[in-house]
C-alpha cells in the first residue's frame, strides 16, 4: 500500500511543482531573488521565460543595491495558488509513509541486512558486473525476497538517506510558518532561494529514480512485481 501512496504523492508533487515553477522559472542562490536579479538557472517552461518589459527600475535596499524592483509592462502566467496548496498537502503523503518506512527499516534491520551495501558488494568485479548487466538490460527476475544487486543497494541508500531527506527539509525551509519557528533551516541551506534551488534539483533526482525504478520493475517481471506490491504474493 505504501508503494501506491508514494506513487500518487510523487506524481502529484511533480505536476503541482511544475505549475509552481512555471510562474517563476528562475532559480537563484542566496536569500533573495526576482526577475531583475542575476539568475542561477532559468528554465524555458512557460511564457514567463526570458520575458521583457520593465519600467521604473530602482534599488530597494541601500545595503544591497543589487536587490531591485520595477513595474511590469506585460502579463505573466500566474496561476499557482492551487498548485502551492496541493503541493504542500501531497508532500505529507510522501513524508508520513516515508517516515513509517524509515522507522520500520531501521528497527527491523531491513536497511542493515538488505539495503546498505556491504564490503563484499563494493568490489571492482561485482560493481563492473552489475553495471554491465544493467547497461545490457539483463535484469534478474524477482525471487520473492529483497535480494538487491549492488547498484540497487547504492541507489536505494542514496535516495533513502540523502535525497528524500533533502527534498523534505528544503521544502520545509521554504515555508514561512516553519522557518518562523525553526529559523536555522534557512541558515542550513544558505537562504530561501538556495533552499528552493536545492529542492528543485533534489526532486529531479527523486523523479528520475522513480522513472528508472518503474522501468526496472517492468523489465524484471511486471505482473509478478505488481502482484507482490498489491496482494503480497
C-alpha positions as CSV (number, residue, x, y, z in Angstrom):
1,X,0.0,0.0,0.0
2,X,2.8,2.4,0.8
3,X,4.2,2.0,-2.7
4,X,0.9,3.3,-4.2
5,X,0.6,6.2,-1.7
6,X,4.2,7.2,-2.5
7,X,3.5,6.9,-6.2
8,X,0.4,9.1,-6.0
9,X,2.4,11.6,-3.9
10,X,5.3,11.8,-6.3
11,X,3.1,12.3,-9.4
12,X,1.0,15.0,-7.6
13,X,4.2,16.7,-6.4
14,X,5.7,16.6,-9.9
15,X,2.6,18.1,-11.5
16,X,1.9,20.8,-8.9
17,X,5.6,21.6,-8.6
18,X,5.8,22.1,-12.4
19,X,2.9,24.6,-12.3
20,X,4.6,26.5,-9.4
21,X,7.8,26.6,-11.3
22,X,6.1,27.8,-14.5
23,X,5.1,31.0,-12.7
24,X,8.7,31.9,-11.9
25,X,11.0,29.6,-13.9
26,X,14.2,31.1,-12.4
27,X,16.4,29.7,-9.7
28,X,18.7,31.8,-7.5
29,X,21.3,31.3,-4.9
30,X,21.1,33.1,-1.5
31,X,18.3,34.7,0.4
32,X,16.5,36.8,-2.3
33,X,15.7,36.7,-5.9
34,X,13.5,38.2,-8.6
35,X,13.3,38.7,-12.3
36,X,15.7,41.7,-12.2
37,X,18.4,39.9,-10.3
38,X,21.2,37.6,-11.5
39,X,19.9,34.1,-12.1
40,X,21.5,30.8,-11.2
41,X,19.4,28.8,-13.7
42,X,16.4,29.8,-15.9
43,X,14.1,27.1,-17.3
44,X,12.2,27.5,-20.6
45,X,8.9,26.1,-19.4
46,X,6.4,28.9,-19.7
47,X,5.9,32.3,-21.3
48,X,7.4,33.8,-18.2
49,X,10.8,32.5,-19.5
50,X,13.1,35.4,-20.7
51,X,10.3,37.9,-20.8
52,X,10.9,41.6,-21.0
53,X,9.2,44.9,-20.4
54,X,10.1,46.8,-17.2
55,X,9.8,50.4,-16.2
56,X,10.8,52.5,-13.1
57,X,13.7,50.2,-12.0
58,X,15.0,51.1,-8.6
59,X,17.1,49.7,-5.8
60,X,15.1,48.7,-2.7
61,X,18.0,48.2,-0.4
62,X,20.7,50.6,0.4
63,X,22.9,47.9,1.9
64,X,22.3,45.6,-1.1
65,X,22.0,47.7,-4.3
66,X,21.7,44.5,-6.4
67,X,18.2,44.0,-5.0
68,X,16.0,45.9,-7.4
69,X,12.3,46.4,-8.2
70,X,10.4,47.6,-11.2
71,X,6.9,47.7,-12.7
72,X,5.9,45.1,-15.3
73,X,4.6,46.2,-18.7
74,X,3.5,42.7,-19.7
75,X,1.1,40.0,-18.5
76,X,2.7,36.9,-16.8
77,X,1.4,33.4,-16.2
78,X,0.3,33.5,-12.6
79,X,-2.0,30.6,-11.7
80,X,-0.3,28.6,-9.0
81,X,-2.4,29.3,-5.9
82,X,-4.0,25.8,-6.2
83,X,-0.6,24.3,-7.0
84,X,1.0,25.5,-3.8
85,X,-1.8,24.2,-1.7
86,X,-1.9,20.9,-3.4
87,X,1.9,20.6,-3.4
88,X,2.0,21.1,0.4
89,X,-0.8,18.6,1.0
90,X,0.7,16.0,-1.3
91,X,4.0,16.3,0.5
92,X,2.5,14.7,3.6
93,X,1.7,11.6,1.5
94,X,5.4,11.4,0.9
95,X,6.5,12.3,4.5
96,X,4.1,10.1,6.5
97,X,4.6,6.7,4.8
98,X,8.2,7.6,4.2
99,X,8.8,8.1,7.9
100,X,7.0,4.9,8.7
101,X,9.1,3.0,6.2
102,X,12.3,4.6,7.6
103,X,11.3,3.6,11.2
104,X,10.4,0.1,10.2
105,X,13.5,-0.3,8.1
106,X,15.8,0.8,11.0
107,X,14.0,-1.1,13.8
108,X,13.6,-4.4,11.8
109,X,17.0,-4.4,10.3
110,X,15.8,-4.2,6.7
111,X,18.3,-1.4,5.8
112,X,21.2,-3.1,7.6
113,X,20.7,-6.5,6.0
114,X,19.1,-5.8,2.6
115,X,19.7,-2.2,1.6
116,X,23.1,-0.9,2.8
117,X,25.9,-2.2,0.5
118,X,28.4,-4.4,2.3
119,X,32.1,-4.5,1.8
120,X,31.8,-7.6,-0.5
121,X,29.4,-5.8,-2.7
122,X,31.7,-2.9,-3.4
123,X,34.5,-4.9,-5.1
124,X,35.6,-3.9,-8.6
125,X,34.4,-7.1,-10.2
126,X,31.0,-7.0,-8.6
127,X,30.4,-3.4,-9.5
128,X,31.5,-3.9,-13.1
129,X,29.3,-7.0,-13.4
130,X,26.2,-5.2,-12.1
131,X,26.8,-2.1,-14.2
132,X,27.3,-4.2,-17.4
133,X,24.1,-6.2,-16.7
134,X,22.1,-3.0,-16.2
135,X,23.5,-1.4,-19.4
136,X,22.6,-4.5,-21.3
137,X,19.2,-4.7,-19.6
138,X,20.0,-8.0,-18.1
139,X,17.6,-7.7,-15.1
140,X,17.3,-10.6,-12.7
141,X,13.7,-11.9,-12.3
142,X,12.1,-11.4,-8.8
143,X,12.9,-14.0,-6.3
144,X,10.2,-13.2,-3.7
145,X,12.6,-11.5,-1.3
146,X,14.7,-8.4,-1.1
147,X,17.8,-9.7,-2.9
148,X,19.1,-6.4,-4.3
149,X,22.1,-6.0,-6.6
150,X,25.0,-3.7,-5.7
151,X,23.6,-0.8,-7.9
152,X,20.2,-1.2,-6.3
153,X,21.7,-1.1,-2.8
154,X,23.8,2.0,-3.6
155,X,20.9,3.8,-5.3
156,X,18.3,3.0,-2.6
157,X,20.7,4.1,0.2
158,X,21.4,7.3,-1.6
159,X,17.7,8.1,-2.2
160,X,16.5,7.0,1.3
161,X,19.2,8.6,3.4
162,X,20.1,11.6,1.4
163,X,17.8,12.7,-1.5
164,X,14.5,12.2,0.2
165,X,15.5,13.9,3.5
166,X,16.9,16.9,1.4
167,X,13.7,17.2,-0.5
168,X,11.6,17.2,2.7
169,X,13.8,19.6,4.7
170,X,14.4,22.0,1.9
171,X,10.7,22.1,1.2
172,X,10.1,22.9,4.9
173,X,12.7,25.7,4.7
174,X,10.5,27.4,2.1
175,X,7.5,27.6,4.4
176,X,7.4,31.0,6.3
177,X,5.4,29.3,9.1
178,X,8.0,26.6,9.5
179,X,11.1,28.9,9.4
180,X,9.5,31.3,11.8
181,X,9.6,28.5,14.4
182,X,12.8,26.9,13.0
183,X,14.9,29.8,11.6
184,X,18.0,27.6,11.5
185,X,16.6,25.9,8.4
186,X,17.3,28.9,6.2
187,X,20.9,29.1,7.6
188,X,21.2,25.4,6.8
189,X,20.6,26.0,3.1
190,X,22.1,29.4,2.8
191,X,18.8,31.3,2.3
192,X,15.3,30.9,1.0
193,X,16.3,30.9,-2.7
194,X,19.1,28.5,-2.1
195,X,16.6,26.1,-0.4
196,X,14.3,26.5,-3.5
197,X,17.1,25.7,-5.9
198,X,18.3,22.7,-3.9
199,X,14.7,21.5,-3.5
200,X,14.3,21.6,-7.3
201,X,17.4,19.6,-8.1
202,X,16.8,17.0,-5.3
203,X,13.3,16.4,-6.5
204,X,14.5,16.0,-10.1
205,X,16.8,13.2,-8.8
206,X,13.9,11.7,-7.0
207,X,11.7,11.7,-10.1
208,X,14.4,10.2,-12.2
209,X,14.8,7.5,-9.6
210,X,11.1,6.7,-9.7
211,X,11.1,6.5,-13.5
212,X,14.1,4.2,-13.6
213,X,12.7,2.1,-10.8
214,X,9.5,1.6,-12.8
215,X,11.4,0.6,-15.9
216,X,13.4,-1.9,-13.9
217,X,10.2,-3.3,-12.4
218,X,8.8,-3.8,-15.8
219,X,11.9,-5.4,-17.1
220,X,12.2,-7.8,-14.1
221,X,8.6,-9.2,-14.4
222,X,5.9,-6.6,-14.3
223,X,2.9,-8.8,-13.4
224,X,4.7,-10.6,-10.6
225,X,6.1,-7.4,-9.2
226,X,2.7,-5.6,-9.2
227,X,1.1,-8.6,-7.6
228,X,3.7,-8.5,-4.9
229,X,3.1,-4.8,-4.2
230,X,-0.7,-5.2,-4.1
231,X,-1.7,-8.5,-2.6
232,X,1.7,-9.7,-1.3
233,X,2.1,-12.8,-3.4
